[in-house]
Amino acid sequence: MFPYRLAVLYRLVLILVIGYACTSLLTVNLSITLQYWLQKADAVYLAAIIAILFYLTFFIIGFCIPSLKKLSTYSVVFGLFLFAIYQAIG
């Protein structure tokens, strides 16, 4: 019973922390990218709306993936991918 609770707690913390980090990186990347096509305020609003939808999707998918190892790997790789994009365009 105790390892199951730790697995659920790990999954929840991973989704909340890594999901928040990925969402913030996505917001920054989108706001920088969208400024080329939209006005600055519109780009920020659109990036925030997309980021909220992304965080909701990340949270739901985080509980749909049964393996903690795969979830951890996918989350960290996606976070590093967003960070690499941020370094490239930021």
C-alpha positions as CSV (number, residue, x, y, z in Angstrom):
1,M,0.0,0.0,0.0
2,F,2.8,2.4,0.9
3,P,4.8,2.0,-2.4
4,Y,1.5,2.7,-4.4
5,R,1.0,5.9,-2.5
6,L,4.6,6.9,-3.1
7,A,4.1,6.2,-6.8
8,V,1.0,8.3,-7.0
9,L,2.8,11.1,-5.1
10,Y,5.8,10.9,-7.4
11,R,3.5,11.0,-10.4
12,L,1.6,14.0,-9.1
13,V,4.8,16.0,-8.2
14,L,6.3,15.1,-11.5
15,I,3.3,16.3,-13.4
16,L,2.9,19.5,-11.4
17,V,6.6,20.5,-11.4
18,I,7.7,19.4,-14.8
19,G,4.4,20.4,-16.3
20,Y,4.7,23.9,-14.9
21,A,8.3,24.2,-16.2
22,C,7.3,23.0,-19.6
23,T,4.3,25.3,-19.6
24,S,6.4,28.3,-18.7
25,L,8.9,27.5,-21.4
26,L,6.2,27.0,-24.0
27,T,4.6,30.3,-23.0
28,V,7.9,32.1,-23.5
29,N,8.7,30.4,-26.8
30,L,5.2,31.1,-28.2
31,S,5.2,34.7,-27.1
32,I,8.6,35.3,-28.7
33,T,7.6,33.5,-31.9
34,L,4.1,34.9,-32.2
35,Q,5.4,38.5,-31.9
36,Y,6.5,38.3,-35.6
37,W,2.9,37.9,-36.8
38,L,0.8,39.5,-34.1
39,Q,1.0,42.6,-31.9
40,K,2.8,42.1,-28.6
41,A,-0.2,42.0,-26.4
42,D,-2.1,39.6,-28.7
43,A,0.9,37.3,-28.8
44,V,1.1,37.2,-25.0
45,Y,-2.6,36.5,-24.6
46,L,-2.6,33.8,-27.3
47,A,0.5,32.2,-25.8
48,A,-1.1,32.2,-22.3
49,I,-4.3,30.5,-23.6
50,I,-2.4,27.9,-25.5
51,A,-0.2,27.3,-22.4
52,I,-3.2,26.7,-20.2
53,L,-4.6,24.2,-22.6
54,F,-1.2,22.5,-22.8
55,Y,-1.0,22.3,-19.0
56,L,-4.4,20.7,-18.8
57,T,-3.4,18.2,-21.5
58,F,-0.1,17.5,-19.9
59,F,-1.9,16.8,-16.6
60,I,-4.4,14.5,-18.1
61,I,-1.9,12.6,-20.2
62,G,0.4,12.3,-17.2
63,F,-2.2,10.1,-15.5
64,C,-2.9,8.1,-18.7
65,I,0.7,6.8,-19.1
66,P,0.9,3.7,-16.9
67,S,4.7,3.5,-16.6
68,L,6.5,5.9,-14.3
69,K,9.7,5.4,-16.1
70,K,8.2,6.3,-19.5
71,L,6.4,9.3,-18.0
72,S,9.6,10.6,-16.4
73,T,11.6,10.1,-19.6
74,Y,9.0,11.7,-21.8
75,S,8.5,14.7,-19.5
76,V,12.2,15.4,-19.1
77,V,13.0,15.0,-22.8
78,F,10.1,17.3,-23.7
79,G,11.3,19.8,-21.1
80,L,14.8,19.7,-22.5
81,F,13.4,20.1,-26.0
82,L,11.5,23.2,-25.0
83,F,14.6,24.6,-23.2
84,A,16.7,24.0,-26.3
85,I,14.2,25.9,-28.4
86,Y,14.2,28.7,-25.8
87,Q,18.0,28.9,-26.0
88,A,17.9,28.9,-29.8
89,I,15.3,31.7,-30.2
90,G,15.8,33.6,-26.9
